[in-house]
């Protein structure tokens, strides 16, 4: 299926991740390009010659070797692509490269195999970055960082007179090995919703957001081993919260590649 539109399908990452995006941003073409397009239209009127017939000659060869070639492509990609690269996007690369690899020596292509590989991988890298930026959890952490920056989210201050446990939203807890981010999701949630509404972003309900944040597959989340607490952790000073690993580099904290201005 081919879809054409003027807006990126970023409202739902599940839809975006199932697409291969092609951006057509040029609207001015030189004489050489215009002549080539006219020639293509003329060929179209004549049925493109014997192109389709030439391709179909190799149908049986293609069917017999497709699965093994696709698997080989996936194996090679897993060895060279970054670990955070979306699996589905990697499959798109392998899928597009498979016909080229199978038929590059059977048909005359107007490009070398390394050229189409470079183009497909580059396009997929751009789309993978877009997926990370529009991911539901990335949006949440962006809203979280924005709330801190605008002083709408309050840090817990244990040393404050009477402290601010009830009004605080988050806490940075230092351990022997790292700094842990603790958040009170119910306190943070209204700020997240406000950010999404102000920026035209789709927001999740609190239960769905909690499910994603506390998923076993979400690496930053620190599971609680306290009995009868479920996913939450009860800190002696901060109270009931959810805990996350954050990366620290020269006093800069990041989570999900989002910098936190704390």
GROMACS elastic network, one bead per residue, 0.5 to 0.9 nm:
[ bonds ]
;  ai    aj funct       b0    kb
    5     8     6  0.76699   500
    7    10     6  0.84435   500
    8    11     6  0.84286   500
    8    16     6  0.83580   500
    8    21     6  0.87390   500
    9    12     6  0.70181   500
    9    13     6  0.80015   500
    9    15     6  0.71133   500
    9    16     6  0.57564   500
   10    13     6  0.61296   500
   10    15     6  0.79304   500
   10    16     6  0.62322   500
   10   130     6  0.84288   500
   10   131     6  0.80255   500
   10   134     6  0.62577   500
   10   135     6  0.87092   500
   10   201     6  0.89491   500
   11    15     6  0.82691   500
   11    16     6  0.82817   500
   11   134     6  0.77864   500
   11   201     6  0.70449   500
   11   202     6  0.61394   500
   12    15     6  0.55521   500
   12    16     6  0.65194   500
   12    17     6  0.87638   500
   12   134     6  0.80612   500
   12   135     6  0.81142   500
   12   136     6  0.83022   500
   12   202     6  0.79632   500
   13    17     6  0.57771   500
   13    18     6  0.84695   500
   13   131     6  0.64636   500
   13   132     6  0.89143   500
   13   134     6  0.66595   500
   13   135     6  0.59748   500
   13   136     6  0.76116   500
   14    17     6  0.53961   500
   14    18     6  0.66380   500
   15    18     6  0.53828   500
   15    19     6  0.68651   500
   16    19     6  0.53661   500
   16    20     6  0.80970   500
   16    21     6  0.84716   500
   16   127     6  0.86990   500
   16   131     6  0.72472   500
   17    20     6  0.78992   500
   17    86     6  0.82423   500
   17    88     6  0.67039   500
   17    89     6  0.66787   500
   17   127     6  0.83853   500
   17   128     6  0.82594   500
   17   131     6  0.69599   500
   18    88     6  0.71897   500
   18    89     6  0.77628   500
   18    92     6  0.85471   500
   19    89     6  0.84155   500
   19    92     6  0.84229   500
   20    89     6  0.80563   500
   20    92     6  0.72163   500
   20   123     6  0.84530   500
   20   124     6  0.76596   500
   20   127     6  0.79115   500
   21   123     6  0.76898   500
   21   124     6  0.82429   500
   21   127     6  0.70566   500
   22   123     6  0.77705   500
   24    27     6  0.83558   500
   26    29     6  0.76514   500
   29    32     6  0.80346   500
   29    33     6  0.58527   500
   29    34     6  0.63303   500
   30    33     6  0.53267   500
   30    34     6  0.62792   500
   30    35     6  0.87168   500
   31    34     6  0.50830   500
   31    35     6  0.60947   500
   31    36     6  0.85235   500
   32    35     6  0.52308   500
   32    36     6  0.61852   500
   32    37     6  0.86836   500
   33    36     6  0.50318   500
   33    37     6  0.61784   500
   33    38     6  0.86560   500
   34    37     6  0.50583   500
   34    38     6  0.62199   500
   34    39     6  0.86214   500
   35    38     6  0.50552   500
   35    39     6  0.61630   500
   35    40     6  0.85958   500
   36    39     6  0.50612   500
   36    40     6  0.61985   500
   36    41     6  0.87271   500
   37    41     6  0.62712   500
   37    42     6  0.86744   500
   38    41     6  0.50816   500
   38    42     6  0.62538   500
   38    43     6  0.86538   500
   39    42     6  0.50392   500
   39    43     6  0.61932   500
   39    44     6  0.85567   500
   40    43     6  0.50582   500
   40    44     6  0.61268   500
   40    45     6  0.87547   500
   40    48     6  0.82661   500
   41    45     6  0.63515   500
   41    46     6  0.87931   500
   42    45     6  0.51968   500
   42    46     6  0.65897   500
   42    47     6  0.88962   500
   42    48     6  0.84878   500
   43    46     6  0.50839   500
   43    47     6  0.62907   500
   43    49     6  0.70246   500
   44    47     6  0.50030   500
   44    48     6  0.50489   500
   44    49     6  0.83391   500
   45    48     6  0.73903   500
   46    49     6  0.65128   500
   47    50     6  0.78609   500
   47    51     6  0.86876   500
   48    51     6  0.61198   500
   48    52     6  0.78357   500
   49    52     6  0.79912   500
   49    53     6  0.86395   500
   50    53     6  0.51655   500
   50    54     6  0.60501   500
   50    55     6  0.87018   500
   51    54     6  0.51542   500
   51    55     6  0.63688   500
   51    56     6  0.87809   500
   52    55     6  0.51317   500
   52    56     6  0.61848   500
   52    57     6  0.87652   500
   53    56     6  0.51732   500
   53    57     6  0.64114   500
   54    57     6  0.54481   500
   54    58     6  0.75772   500
   54   107     6  0.78107   500
   55    58     6  0.58531   500
   55    59     6  0.72121   500
   55   103     6  0.85969   500
   55   106     6  0.88280   500
   55   107     6  0.76686   500
   56    59     6  0.50632   500
   56    60     6  0.85134   500
   57    60     6  0.78644   500
   57    61     6  0.86717   500
   58    61     6  0.52861   500
   58    62     6  0.60667   500
   58    63     6  0.86952   500
   58   103     6  0.81342   500
   58   106     6  0.79640   500
   59    62     6  0.50746   500
   59    63     6  0.61856   500
   59    64     6  0.86582   500
   60    63     6  0.51072   500
   60    64     6  0.61312   500
   60    65     6  0.86402   500
   61    64     6  0.52752   500
   61    65     6  0.62493   500
   61    66     6  0.83241   500
   61   102     6  0.84449   500
   62    65     6  0.54158   500
   62    66     6  0.56154   500
   62    99     6  0.77064   500
   62   102     6  0.68225   500
   62   103     6  0.80126   500
   63    66     6  0.54699   500
   63    67     6  0.79318   500
   64    67     6  0.75961   500
   64    68     6  0.84621   500
   65    68     6  0.56988   500
   65    69     6  0.60456   500
   65    70     6  0.84981   500
   65   102     6  0.76220   500
   66    69     6  0.53046   500
   66    70     6  0.60036   500
   66    71     6  0.86072   500
   66    98     6  0.68918   500
   66    99     6  0.77286   500
   66   102     6  0.77003   500
   67    70     6  0.51318   500
   67    71     6  0.61771   500
   67    72     6  0.86296   500
   67    98     6  0.88970   500
   68    71     6  0.50833   500
   68    72     6  0.61767   500
   68    73     6  0.86735   500
   69    73     6  0.62077   500
   69    74     6  0.86761   500
   69    94     6  0.87305   500
   69    98     6  0.61636   500
   69    99     6  0.89016   500
   69   101     6  0.79053   500
   69   102     6  0.75995   500
   70    73     6  0.51110   500
   70    74     6  0.63021   500
   70    75     6  0.87333   500
   70    91     6  0.85989   500
   70    94     6  0.58655   500
   70    95     6  0.64099   500
   70    97     6  0.80755   500
   70    98     6  0.56331   500
   70    99     6  0.89858   500
   71    74     6  0.50817   500
   71    75     6  0.62089   500
   71    76     6  0.86880   500
   71    94     6  0.80379   500
   72    75     6  0.51389   500
   72    76     6  0.62623   500
   72    77     6  0.86178   500
   72    94     6  0.85702   500
   73    76     6  0.51937   500
   73    77     6  0.60941   500
   73    78     6  0.86312   500
   73    91     6  0.87922   500
   73    93     6  0.83924   500
   73    94     6  0.52851   500
   73    95     6  0.83257   500
   73    97     6  0.76100   500
   73    98     6  0.72756   500
   74    77     6  0.50911   500
   74    78     6  0.61281   500
   74    79     6  0.87182   500
   74    90     6  0.72534   500
   74    91     6  0.68127   500
   74    93     6  0.84440   500
   74    94     6  0.58084   500
   74    95     6  0.88911   500
   75    78     6  0.53253   500
   75    79     6  0.65810   500
   76    79     6  0.53083   500
   76    80     6  0.66646   500
   76    81     6  0.86571   500
   77    80     6  0.53026   500
   77    81     6  0.56112   500
   77    90     6  0.71268   500
   77    93     6  0.85153   500
   77    94     6  0.77682   500
   78    81     6  0.56163   500
   78    82     6  0.79553   500
   78    83     6  0.79513   500
   78    90     6  0.80884   500
   79    82     6  0.84415   500
   80    83     6  0.89084   500
   81    84     6  0.84136   500
   81    85     6  0.66695   500
   81    90     6  0.84058   500
   82    85     6  0.54273   500
   83    86     6  0.84138   500
   84    87     6  0.86456   500
   85    88     6  0.87903   500
   85    89     6  0.75258   500
   85    90     6  0.72203   500
   85   125     6  0.81504   500
   85   128     6  0.66840   500
   85   129     6  0.87982   500
   86    89     6  0.53000   500
   86    90     6  0.63213   500
   86    91     6  0.88227   500
   86   128     6  0.65067   500
   86   131     6  0.84070   500
   86   132     6  0.89107   500
   87    90     6  0.50468   500
   87    91     6  0.63391   500
   87    92     6  0.87926   500
   88    91     6  0.50437   500
   88    92     6  0.64224   500
   88    93     6  0.89170   500
   89    93     6  0.65205   500
   89    94     6  0.88217   500
   89   124     6  0.65210   500
   89   125     6  0.86322   500
   89   127     6  0.80813   500
   89   128     6  0.69598   500
   90    93     6  0.51350   500
   90    94     6  0.63595   500
   90    95     6  0.85857   500
   90   121     6  0.87593   500
   90   124     6  0.77376   500
   91    94     6  0.50022   500
   91    95     6  0.59379   500
   91    96     6  0.85570   500
   92    95     6  0.50215   500
   92    96     6  0.61866   500
   92    97     6  0.85309   500
   92   124     6  0.80825   500
   93    96     6  0.53061   500
   93    97     6  0.60863   500
   93    98     6  0.85534   500
   93   117     6  0.84024   500
   93   120     6  0.63684   500
   93   121     6  0.65503   500
   93   124     6  0.70450   500
   94    97     6  0.51458   500
   94    98     6  0.60066   500
   95    98     6  0.53957   500
   95    99     6  0.75809   500
   96    99     6  0.64983   500
   96   100     6  0.72988   500
   96   117     6  0.89917   500
   96   120     6  0.76856   500
   97   100     6  0.52525   500
   97   101     6  0.60620   500
   97   102     6  0.86012   500
   97   113     6  0.86876   500
   97   116     6  0.78109   500
   97   117     6  0.67965   500
   97   120     6  0.79234   500
   98   101     6  0.51651   500
   98   102     6  0.61175   500
   98   103     6  0.85754   500
   99   102     6  0.51277   500
   99   103     6  0.59850   500
   99   104     6  0.80889   500
  100   103     6  0.53502   500
  100   104     6  0.54413   500
  100   105     6  0.89983   500
  100   109     6  0.87411   500
  100   113     6  0.70363   500
  100   116     6  0.81509   500
  101   104     6  0.55568   500
  101   105     6  0.80893   500
  101   113     6  0.71592   500
  102   105     6  0.73917   500
  102   106     6  0.77652   500
  103   107     6  0.58597   500
  103   108     6  0.86641   500
  103   109     6  0.87623   500
  104   107     6  0.58216   500
  104   108     6  0.70424   500
  104   109     6  0.66891   500
  104   112     6  0.81343   500
  104   113     6  0.70796   500
  105   108     6  0.75203   500
  105   109     6  0.88701   500
  108   111     6  0.86485   500
  109   112     6  0.73517   500
  109   113     6  0.88823   500
  111   114     6  0.83474   500
  111   115     6  0.63586   500
  111   116     6  0.69803   500
  112   115     6  0.52941   500
  112   116     6  0.67884   500
  112   117     6  0.88084   500
  113   116     6  0.54418   500
  113   117     6  0.61600   500
  113   118     6  0.86377   500
  114   118     6  0.60354   500
  114   119     6  0.85819   500
  115   118     6  0.51966   500
  115   119     6  0.62343   500
  115   120     6  0.86740   500
  116   119     6  0.50310   500
  116   120     6  0.60307   500
  116   121     6  0.84357   500
  117   120     6  0.53073   500
  117   121     6  0.60328   500
  117   122     6  0.84044   500
  118   121     6  0.53133   500
  118   122     6  0.59744   500
  118   123     6  0.85285   500
  119   122     6  0.52304   500
  119   123     6  0.61686   500
  119   124     6  0.86197   500
  120   123     6  0.51809   500
  120   124     6  0.61416   500
  120   125     6  0.86360   500
  121   124     6  0.50092   500
  121   125     6  0.60814   500
  121   126     6  0.86892   500
  122   125     6  0.51213   500
  122   126     6  0.64102   500
  122   127     6  0.87406   500
  123   126     6  0.52920   500
  123   127     6  0.63500   500
  123   128     6  0.86841   500
  124   128     6  0.59643   500
  124   129     6  0.85526   500
  125   128     6  0.50210   500
  125   129     6  0.62480   500
  125   130     6  0.86407   500
  126   129     6  0.52192   500
  126   130     6  0.63412   500
  126   131     6  0.87441   500
  127   131     6  0.61406   500
  127   132     6  0.86765   500
  128   132     6  0.63127   500
  128   133     6  0.87147   500
  129   132     6  0.51323   500
  129   133     6  0.63229   500
  129   134     6  0.87651   500
  130   133     6  0.50805   500
  130   134     6  0.62049   500
  130   135     6  0.84091   500
  131   134     6  0.52283   500
  131   135     6  0.57594   500
  132   135     6  0.51732   500
  132   136     6  0.87852   500
  132   137     6  0.88806   500
  132   138     6  0.67279   500
  132   256     6  0.84835   500
  132   257     6  0.88251   500
  133   136     6  0.86319   500
  133   138     6  0.60282   500
  133   139     6  0.72236   500
  134   137     6  0.83550   500
  134   138     6  0.65300   500
  134   139     6  0.63768   500
  134   201     6  0.89712   500
  135   138     6  0.51554   500
  135   139     6  0.62922   500
  135   140     6  0.87428   500
  136   139     6  0.51946   500
  136   140     6  0.63517   500
  136   141     6  0.88851   500
  136   202     6  0.84251   500
  136   203     6  0.77500   500
  136   204     6  0.78545   500
  136   209     6  0.81674   500
  136   212     6  0.85555   500
  137   141     6  0.61964   500
  137   142     6  0.84126   500
  137   209     6  0.78823   500
  137   212     6  0.74684   500
  137   213     6  0.72681   500
  137   256     6  0.77421   500
  138   141     6  0.51933   500
  138   142     6  0.59886   500
  138   143     6  0.84891   500
  138   255     6  0.87227   500
  138   256     6  0.61682   500
  138   257     6  0.80229   500
  138   258     6  0.72699   500
  139   142     6  0.50059   500
  139   143     6  0.61116   500
  139   144     6  0.85076   500
  139   192     6  0.85122   500
  139   196     6  0.80043   500
  139   201     6  0.80828   500
  139   203     6  0.84684   500
  140   143     6  0.50926   500
  140   144     6  0.61247   500
  140   145     6  0.86839   500
  140   189     6  0.89610   500
  140   192     6  0.62564   500
  140   193     6  0.89630   500
  140   195     6  0.89547   500
  140   196     6  0.86288   500
  140   203     6  0.84183   500
  140   209     6  0.84729   500
  141   145     6  0.60282   500
  141   146     6  0.83639   500
  141   192     6  0.85981   500
  141   255     6  0.73790   500
  141   256     6  0.73161   500
  141   258     6  0.65369   500
  141   259     6  0.87742   500
  141   260     6  0.84189   500
  142   145     6  0.51083   500
  142   146     6  0.60481   500
  142   147     6  0.85185   500
  142   192     6  0.87550   500
  142   195     6  0.89058   500
  142   258     6  0.63066   500
  142   259     6  0.82404   500
  142   260     6  0.84725   500
  143   147     6  0.60691   500
  143   148     6  0.86999   500
  143   191     6  0.72396   500
  143   192     6  0.53165   500
  143   193     6  0.84480   500
  143   194     6  0.86533   500
  143   195     6  0.57541   500
  143   196     6  0.74768   500
  144   147     6  0.51029   500
  144   148     6  0.64329   500
  144   149     6  0.87205   500
  144   153     6  0.77582   500
  144   188     6  0.74513   500
  144   191     6  0.75702   500
  144   192     6  0.66427   500
  144   195     6  0.88182   500
  144   260     6  0.79644   500
  145   148     6  0.51872   500
  145   149     6  0.61818   500
  145   150     6  0.86931   500
  145   153     6  0.88477   500
  145   258     6  0.74915   500
  145   259     6  0.69506   500
  145   260     6  0.50083   500
  145   261     6  0.63673   500
  145   262     6  0.84144   500
  146   149     6  0.50082   500
  146   150     6  0.61582   500
  146   151     6  0.85007   500
  146   152     6  0.83531   500
  146   153     6  0.87929   500
  146   195     6  0.80420   500
  146   260     6  0.83011   500
  146   261     6  0.83422   500
  147   150     6  0.52553   500
  147   151     6  0.60660   500
  147   153     6  0.52045   500
  147   154     6  0.87098   500
  147   188     6  0.87181   500
  147   191     6  0.66889   500
  147   192     6  0.80587   500
  147   195     6  0.82041   500
  148   151     6  0.50143   500
  148   152     6  0.59556   500
  148   154     6  0.70894   500
  148   155     6  0.83980   500
  148   260     6  0.75873   500
  148   261     6  0.64608   500
  148   262     6  0.69687   500
  149   152     6  0.76473   500
  149   153     6  0.82437   500
  149   260     6  0.81863   500
  149   261     6  0.59834   500
  149   262     6  0.79534   500
  150   153     6  0.77650   500
  151   154     6  0.67015   500
  152   191     6  0.75207   500
  153   168     6  0.72307   500
  153   169     6  0.57885   500
  153   170     6  0.75614   500
  153   187     6  0.87729   500
  153   188     6  0.72732   500
  153   191     6  0.78583   500
  154   157     6  0.89285   500
  154   164     6  0.87690   500
  154   167     6  0.72897   500
  154   169     6  0.53567   500
  154   170     6  0.66745   500
  154   171     6  0.87109   500
  155   164     6  0.84847   500
  155   167     6  0.89420   500
  155   168     6  0.55011   500
  155   169     6  0.60571   500
  155   170     6  0.51366   500
  155   171     6  0.55611   500
  155   172     6  0.79559   500
  155   262     6  0.84090   500
  156   160     6  0.88103   500
  156   163     6  0.76038   500
  156   164     6  0.61002   500
  156   165     6  0.61779   500
  156   167     6  0.82355   500
  156   168     6  0.51187   500
  156   169     6  0.69899   500
  156   170     6  0.60111   500
  156   171     6  0.51288   500
  156   172     6  0.80005   500
  156   238     6  0.70945   500
  157   160     6  0.54720   500
  157   161     6  0.89336   500
  157   163     6  0.58380   500
  157   164     6  0.61937   500
  157   165     6  0.76072   500
  157   168     6  0.81300   500
  157   171     6  0.79823   500
  157   238     6  0.89949   500
  158   161     6  0.82109   500
  158   162     6  0.83183   500
  158   163     6  0.53209   500
  158   164     6  0.73847   500
  158   165     6  0.78330   500
  158   237     6  0.72192   500
  158   238     6  0.80429   500
  159   162     6  0.81185   500
  159   163     6  0.62467   500
  160   164     6  0.69411   500
  161   164     6  0.81480   500
  162   165     6  0.84735   500
  163   166     6  0.85212   500
  164   167     6  0.55084   500
  164   168     6  0.58069   500
  165   168     6  0.54661   500
  165   169     6  0.84543   500
  165   237     6  0.77875   500
  165   238     6  0.60001   500
  165   239     6  0.76645   500
  166   169     6  0.84749   500
  166   238     6  0.87954   500
  167   187     6  0.82944   500
  168   171     6  0.79953   500
  168   184     6  0.81932   500
  168   187     6  0.79119   500
  168   238     6  0.86732   500
  169   182     6  0.85734   500
  169   183     6  0.59637   500
  169   184     6  0.55101   500
  169   185     6  0.77992   500
  169   186     6  0.87288   500
  169   187     6  0.57174   500
  169   188     6  0.59884   500
  170   181     6  0.71805   500
  170   182     6  0.54691   500
  170   184     6  0.62191   500
  170   185     6  0.88316   500
  170   187     6  0.88460   500
  170   188     6  0.82460   500
  170   238     6  0.84892   500
  170   241     6  0.84737   500
  171   180     6  0.81652   500
  171   181     6  0.59682   500
  171   182     6  0.50138   500
  171   183     6  0.64492   500
  171   184     6  0.89175   500
  171   238     6  0.72998   500
  172   179     6  0.63762   500
  172   180     6  0.56944   500
  172   182     6  0.62625   500
  172   183     6  0.89123   500
  172   262     6  0.88262   500
  173   178     6  0.84787   500
  173   179     6  0.55524   500
  173   180     6  0.50489   500
  173   181     6  0.63762   500
  173   182     6  0.71912   500
  174   177     6  0.79886   500
  174   178     6  0.61332   500
  174   180     6  0.62782   500
  174   181     6  0.89313   500
  175   178     6  0.53849   500
  175   179     6  0.59881   500
  175   180     6  0.74440   500
  176   179     6  0.84268   500
  178   245     6  0.80853   500
  178   246     6  0.82652   500
  178   247     6  0.85687   500
  178   248     6  0.81365   500
  179   245     6  0.73671   500
  179   246     6  0.69016   500
  179   247     6  0.82231   500
  179   248     6  0.76884   500
  180   243     6  0.66145   500
  180   244     6  0.58767   500
  180   245     6  0.53667   500
  180   246     6  0.62563   500
  181   242     6  0.82056   500
  181   243     6  0.56538   500
  181   244     6  0.51658   500
  181   245     6  0.64459   500
  181   246     6  0.65566   500
  182   233     6  0.89485   500
  182   235     6  0.89756   500
  182   238     6  0.83959   500
  182   241     6  0.59662   500
  182   242     6  0.55153   500
  182   244     6  0.64611   500
  183   186     6  0.88733   500
  183   187     6  0.82858   500
  183   188     6  0.75483   500
  183   240     6  0.86990   500
  183   241     6  0.53758   500
  183   242     6  0.54396   500
  183   243     6  0.66213   500
  183   244     6  0.84008   500
  184   187     6  0.54402   500
  184   188     6  0.63090   500
  184   189     6  0.86479   500
  184   239     6  0.87381   500
  184   240     6  0.71004   500
  184   242     6  0.65535   500
  185   188     6  0.50306   500
  185   189     6  0.57954   500
  185   206     6  0.81973   500
  185   210     6  0.77290   500
  185   241     6  0.72342   500
  185   242     6  0.73625   500
  186   189     6  0.53212   500
  186   190     6  0.76912   500
  186   206     6  0.77285   500
  187   190     6  0.68751   500
  187   191     6  0.80980   500
  188   191     6  0.55881   500
  188   192     6  0.64693   500
  189   192     6  0.50242   500
  189   193     6  0.62955   500
  189   194     6  0.86812   500
  189   205     6  0.89178   500
  189   206     6  0.69006   500
  190   193     6  0.51278   500
  190   194     6  0.61642   500
  190   195     6  0.86154   500
  191   194     6  0.50680   500
  191   195     6  0.61317   500
  191   196     6  0.86521   500
  192   195     6  0.51796   500
  192   196     6  0.62863   500
  192   197     6  0.87439   500
  192   203     6  0.78486   500
  193   196     6  0.51674   500
  193   197     6  0.62192   500
  193   198     6  0.86169   500
  193   202     6  0.88359   500
  193   203     6  0.62393   500
  193   204     6  0.82305   500
  193   205     6  0.88698   500
  194   197     6  0.52127   500
  194   198     6  0.61345   500
  194   199     6  0.86222   500
  195   198     6  0.51831   500
  195   199     6  0.61796   500
  195   200     6  0.85315   500
  195   201     6  0.80288   500
  196   199     6  0.51901   500
  196   200     6  0.58516   500
  196   202     6  0.62718   500
  196   203     6  0.60111   500
  197   200     6  0.53002   500
  197   201     6  0.61746   500
  197   202     6  0.76300   500
  197   203     6  0.79368   500
  198   201     6  0.77929   500
  203   209     6  0.86906   500
  204   207     6  0.80551   500
  204   208     6  0.60542   500
  204   209     6  0.57780   500
  205   208     6  0.54750   500
  205   209     6  0.62132   500
  205   210     6  0.86492   500
  206   209     6  0.51059   500
  206   210     6  0.60492   500
  206   211     6  0.85796   500
  207   210     6  0.50390   500
  207   211     6  0.61357   500
  207   212     6  0.87775   500
  208   211     6  0.50553   500
  208   212     6  0.64301   500
  208   213     6  0.87154   500
  209   212     6  0.52752   500
  209   213     6  0.61787   500
  209   214     6  0.86058   500
  210   213     6  0.50813   500
  210   214     6  0.59947   500
  210   215     6  0.82795   500
  211   214     6  0.53782   500
  211   215     6  0.58480   500
  212   215     6  0.51931   500
  212   216     6  0.88493   500
  212   217     6  0.87757   500
  212   218     6  0.73529   500
  213   216     6  0.88961   500
  213   218     6  0.66638   500
  213   220     6  0.85572   500
  213   221     6  0.67126   500
  213   242     6  0.88291   500
  214   217     6  0.83694   500
  214   218     6  0.68202   500
  214   221     6  0.59556   500
  214   222     6  0.80282   500
  214   223     6  0.75590   500
  214   231     6  0.66263   500
  214   232     6  0.87700   500
  214   242     6  0.81081   500
  215   218     6  0.53132   500
  215   219     6  0.84647   500
  215   221     6  0.75713   500
  216   219     6  0.74055   500
  216   221     6  0.78198   500
  216   223     6  0.81354   500
  217   221     6  0.86891   500
  218   221     6  0.59079   500
  219   222     6  0.79114   500
  219   244     6  0.85859   500
  219   245     6  0.80835   500
  220   243     6  0.83984   500
  220   244     6  0.50577   500
  220   246     6  0.68542   500
  220   255     6  0.75240   500
  220   256     6  0.80801   500
  221   242     6  0.78560   500
  221   243     6  0.61625   500
  221   245     6  0.63829   500
  222   231     6  0.86720   500
  222   242     6  0.77006   500
  222   243     6  0.53939   500
  222   244     6  0.53055   500
  222   245     6  0.67707   500
  223   230     6  0.87467   500
  223   231     6  0.60885   500
  223   232     6  0.76944   500
  223   233     6  0.81046   500
  223   242     6  0.83770   500
  223   243     6  0.75727   500
  223   244     6  0.86957   500
  224   227     6  0.83188   500
  224   229     6  0.73757   500
  224   230     6  0.71134   500
  224   231     6  0.56323   500
  224   232     6  0.60694   500
  224   233     6  0.54471   500
  224   234     6  0.87543   500
  224   242     6  0.83350   500
  224   243     6  0.82219   500
  225   228     6  0.89669   500
  225   229     6  0.80204   500
  225   230     6  0.83396   500
  225   231     6  0.84056   500
  225   233     6  0.79896   500
  226   229     6  0.57950   500
  226   230     6  0.77823   500
  226   231     6  0.88541   500
  226   232     6  0.84252   500
  226   233     6  0.68529   500
  226   234     6  0.80120   500
  227   230     6  0.73961   500
  229   232     6  0.56458   500
  229   233     6  0.65682   500
  229   234     6  0.78680   500
  229   240     6  0.89422   500
  230   233     6  0.80876   500
  231   241     6  0.89640   500
  231   242     6  0.72055   500
  232   240     6  0.64123   500
  232   241     6  0.54913   500
  232   242     6  0.50412   500
  232   243     6  0.77010   500
  233   239     6  0.78783   500
  233   240     6  0.55480   500
  233   241     6  0.53386   500
  233   242     6  0.58751   500
  233   243     6  0.71376   500
  234   237     6  0.85353   500
  234   238     6  0.76083   500
  234   239     6  0.50173   500
  234   241     6  0.61922   500
  234   242     6  0.85017   500
  235   238     6  0.52583   500
  235   240     6  0.61944   500
  235   241     6  0.73119   500
  236   239     6  0.60907   500
  236   240     6  0.88456   500
  238   241     6  0.76602   500
  244   255     6  0.85238   500
  245   255     6  0.76653   500
  246   253     6  0.63761   500
  246   254     6  0.57693   500
  246   255     6  0.52150   500
  246   256     6  0.85030   500
  247   252     6  0.79775   500
  247   253     6  0.55943   500
  247   254     6  0.51784   500
  247   255     6  0.63338   500
  247   257     6  0.88987   500
  248   251     6  0.60606   500
  248   252     6  0.55240   500
  248   254     6  0.66249   500
  249   252     6  0.51337   500
  249   253     6  0.66834   500
  249   254     6  0.84086   500
  250   253     6  0.84561   500
  252   259     6  0.71484   500
  252   260     6  0.73668   500
  252   261     6  0.77451   500
  252   262     6  0.81760   500
  253   258     6  0.83878   500
  253   259     6  0.58593   500
  253   260     6  0.54657   500
  253   261     6  0.74506   500
  253   262     6  0.74823   500
  254   257     6  0.57565   500
  254   258     6  0.52045   500
  254   260     6  0.56416   500
  254   261     6  0.88997   500
  255   258     6  0.52278   500
  255   259     6  0.66852   500
  255   260     6  0.75688   500
  256   259     6  0.84332   500
  259   262     6  0.89974   500
